[in-house]
Structure formats: structure tokens, C-alpha cells
């Protein structure tokens, strides 16, 4: 019987090691901290390091997450409740990992706290996946630019804070379909990425460059008068005509741009995009076009 129990324990330990789980115990009477080999796999530090110095574990917790460790200790030792905390650790090679630390307190027959025990689980891959999902919820997958959802959030924030005037630039690339048809979608994707990077260089940190999809982009500018908005649009248009080089081929990405400026925030984002979109189509037909609608000023430049 004892042999089977010992064998089962060895099998469980092997399984835990394979899935990057470390077992830990802290004997409060002996003031001794014991960890399994899984700790070495997760942290890169030899298990003897933790056994010799119980404070070593706290030392490798990311400085910004130290409060979570303290909170966990309080739950175990003062509140006597089970503890589940997720925080970052700094491994021996400098790599930052996410771990989940689960622990519980053990008591003797007199109900005195005698030991803490738990497991440390490497959850880095899960955290990275969660961050990726979170990022894609608000950003374009190809270019990494904010998507329409994030654009709408920022528009509402700027409107609420009174960051007027607000301006929307609707940018439509000229003849982008010809690039895909001639050079393939791989080159087309590279061109879109480079266009995104180039536009980011031409706006301020507080402004937002958004990819709506396909070859359409929207730029949201804040606290900028009409003349400055037009200058930004002209810089973007001029930059996109400078050309991009791929495998020896030089490509240009001309653009038609429509602009809608809201002086007092009396339009929604959708209304401003529609007006800028309409101005952009007029820009494709006319070299210089200007009109006013709904109290907003909309310009088109081509």
C-alpha cells in the first residue's frame, strides 16, 4: 500500500513539473521554506536558493506587483482565508513571467496556524493570449492602429473633456486595388503597414490614426484650428506620394482626403465621418472643394 501511495505521489509530482507548476510549503514553527523542482523550471533559480532564504521568493516579484504579494500574505496569515494571486516575477535571466500563486493555511488540533502551503503556476502563455485578445478588440490586426471601436471611445472622451475643435480626416488611398492586382496582397499589406507608420509620424501623440478597413483610414485631431487641420492633411497627402520601395519596385500611394471640423462638438463621430467621407468623394472629382453643413466646416483637398 505504501509503495502504491509513494508511486502515485511521484507520478503526480512528474505531471506537475511537466506543466510548469511548483509546490511550496512554509513551516511557521521551523521558519523553513520548501519548494519543489518546479520552482526552478519557472524561475530559473535553484531550489536551494529559496530553501536557504525564504525572502528570495518575494525578491523576484516585480516591483509593481509587490502589493499583491503582501495582500496574499495578509489573507493567509491574518484573515486565514485561501489565497489566489496573479502577478509578475523576474526570472534569473531577466525574463518576466506571469504566475498564479495559490495557497492555504494549515492549523493544528488547537487551531493554531502551523503551516502555509500552495502551488505556483506559470500562466505567462495565458496572459499573453488575453493581452492579444484585448489588443485586437480595439486595434486593427494588420497595422496595429486603433480600430473604429477605440476611435469612438477616444472621440467621446475628447468631447466630454471639451477638447475642441475636433477634426476628422477621411483618407482613401488612390488606386490601391491596382497594387494588389499587380504585385499581390503581400506587397499590398506591407504598403498598408508602411502607410500607417508614416501617418503616425505626422500627427501628435494625442491624435488618433484609425484604419477603418481596406484602404480607408480616419485621423482624429483635437484642439486644432481649421488652417492647421488642412496643413496636416496636406502633409499626409504629400508624404504618401513620396513613394515606397519593395523588392526594387517603387510604389506611390496617392490619397484623397476629406475633412470635417466640429467647433463645439455638436455632431457625433458617425456624422463627422459621413461628412468627411462625402467631402473625400468630392475631392476625387474636384481639385479643390469646400462646403459647410450642419454648423461644421468640411474641406476636401486632393
N, C-alpha and C positions, 0 to 999 in steps of 0.2 A: 504493500500500500504506500509506504513512504517513498519507495522508488518511483511509483507512478506519479505521485504528487510532485516530487522533485523534477521529474521529466517534464511534466506539464508546465511547471514554473519556468524551466529552461526554454521550452517552446514558446511560451508567452513572451519571455524576455527577447527571444530572437525576432519575433514578429514586431515587437515594439521598436527594436533597434532598426529594423528594415524600413519602418515608416517615419523615421526621424522623431522618435519620442524618447524623452529622457525621464527617468523616475528619480524623485528626490525625497529625502526624509530629513527632518531636523529634530534630534533628540534634545529636548529642553533640559533634561537632567544632566546629561553628559556634555551639553553645548557642542554637539557633534553634527556636522552636516555631511550626509552621504548622498552621492549621485551615481547613476548608472552610466554605462559606456555611451548611452545615447546622448548624454550631455556633451561629450567630446565631439560626436558627429555633428551636433547642431552648432556648437560654439567655436570649435576648433581648439579649445583649451583642454589640457589633460585633466582627467577626473581628479587626480591628486591635488591639482591647484585648488579646486573647490573644497576638497576634504580638509586641506590644511588651513584654508582661510574662508570661512562661511561668507564673509563680506565680499568675496570675489564675484559672486553672482550679481549682487546689487551694482558692483562697479562696472559691469559690462552693459547695464541697461542704459539706453540712450538718455542723455541729459534731459531732453524734453519730456521723457516718459517716466522720470523718477517718481513723480507724484502718484502714478498708478501703482507702482510697487509699494509705496508707503500705504496707500489706501488698502491694498490687498493684505498687508501685514496687520493693519487695524482690524479688518474683517475677521481674520483668523484668530488673532491673539486677544482681542478685546471684545469683539462682538460675538466671537465663537460661531461664526457662520461660514459656510462653504464660500470659496473664493474662485472667481474666474476673471482673469485679466488678460488683455491683449496689448502688447507693447513691443517696441523695437529693441534689439540688442546689437551691440557692436562686437563682431567676431574677432578672433585673434588676427586674421588677415585684413581687418578693416572693413569687411563686408557687413552691411546692415541687413539683418533679418527680422521678420516679424514672428513672434512666438505667442502662443496661448499658454498661460500658466494656470493650472487648475489645482487647488489644494483644499484640504480639510484638516480640522483639528481633531486630535485623539485625546481621550480622557481616561484616567484610571477609575477604580471602583469607588474612589472618594470624590469623583467628579472634578479632579484636578487636571489641568491641562498638562500633558506629558510629552506630546509629540505632534509635529506638523508633517504632513506627507502629501505628495501630489505628483503631477506629471507636467512636463514641459513639452509642448508640441510645436514643431516648425510649421507655421501657416503662411510662409512667405508667398508660395505659389498662389494660394487662395486670395491673399491680399492684393497681389499684382493683378489677378483676374478681376477682382472687384474694382480696382482703380481703373483698369482698362474699360470695363463696362460703364463706370461712372463718367469717364472721359468721353466715350463715344456717345453718351446720352446728350452731350452738349457740344460736341465737336464733329467736324467733317472727317471721315475716316481717311481720305486720301491726302488732304492738305494739312490737317490738324487745325484748321481755322474754326472759330466758333460757328455753330450751325444756327438755323433760324430760331430754335428754342432759346439758346443763350442770347442771341441778338435781342429777342423780345424781352428777356429778363433785364438786360442792361438798359434798354430803352425805357422801361418802366422805372428803373432806379434813377436814371438821369432826369426823367420827367418829374418824379416825386421830389427830387432834391432841387429842382429848378435850374438845371444846368442848360439854360437856353442862351442863344438859339441852338436848335438841334437840326442837323442836316443829314439827309440820306442820299448817297450816291448809288445809283443803279448802273452796274457795269456789265456790258455784254460784249464778249470777245467777237471780233470780226473774222469770219471765215475759219473758225476753229474746226469745223467739220472737215474742211479740206486737209487740215493737218492729220487728223485721224485716218482719213481715207488714203492719204499719200504715204505717210510714214508709220502708220499703225498706232494702236491705242497705247502702247508702252511709251512712245515718244509723246503722245498727247497727255498722258498722265504726268510725265516729267515736266512738260511745259506748264501744266496747271500748278504743280508744286512750286516751280520757279516764279511763276506769276504771283502766287500767294506770298512768297518770301519777299519779292520785290515791292509789293504793295505795303507789306508790314513795315518796310524800311522808310516808307514815305508818309506815315501817319504817326501821331503821338501815342504814347502808352495808354492814355485814357480813351482813345478812339478804338473802334471795333471794325475789323475786316471779317466779313462773313461770306462763306460760299453757300449760295442757295442750292446749287446743284448744276450739273452740266458745265456750261461755260459762263454762268451768271454769278456775279458777286455783288454784295452790298457793303458799303462802307458807312458807318455811323460816326458822325463828327459832332463834338459837343463844344458849346461856348465858343463858336467861331462865326464871325460875320460873313455876309454873303460873298464879299470880294475874296476873302481868304478861302472860302469853300471852293470857289471857282478855280483859284490858283492850285489848290490841292488836286482837283480833278484834272487840271491841265498837266500837272507834274506826273500823275499816274498815267495819263494817256501818252505823254511823251516818253516815259520810261518803258512802256510796253511796246513802243515802236523801235526801241533801240536794238532789238533782236536777241535771240537766244541761239546758242550753238550746241548741236547734238551730233556726235559722230561725224564731224566735218560739215554738217548741213547747218546753214544759218536760217533761222525762222524768225518771223516777226509776228507779233500778236497785237494787231491794232484793236482798238476798243471804241465803242460808242457809249457815252456816259450821260445819264440823265440825273438831274439834281433837284431835290425838293428841300426847301428850308422852312422850318417851323420856328417863328419868332417867339411865340408864347405857349407852345405846347397844346394848341387847340386841334390837333389831329392825332389819330392813332398811328401806330407803326404801319399797319396794313394800308391805311390811306396814303401815307407818305411814300411807301414802296410803290403803290399803284400809280401815284402821280409822277414819281421819278421814272418808273418803267415807261409810262406814256411819253414823258419827255425824251427818254432814250430812243424810242422808236421814231420820234420826230427828228432827233439828231441824226439818225441814219438817212433820213430823206433830205435834211437841210444842213448846211454847213454851220449855221448859227441860228438858234431859235430860242425865243424867250416868251413865257406867258405867266399869268397869275391865275390862281384858282383857290377857292375856299380860304382866302386870307393867307395862303402860303405863297412863297415865290419859288417857282420851279424854273430851272435853267437847263438847257441842253447844249453840250459842246461836242464837236466832232473834229 
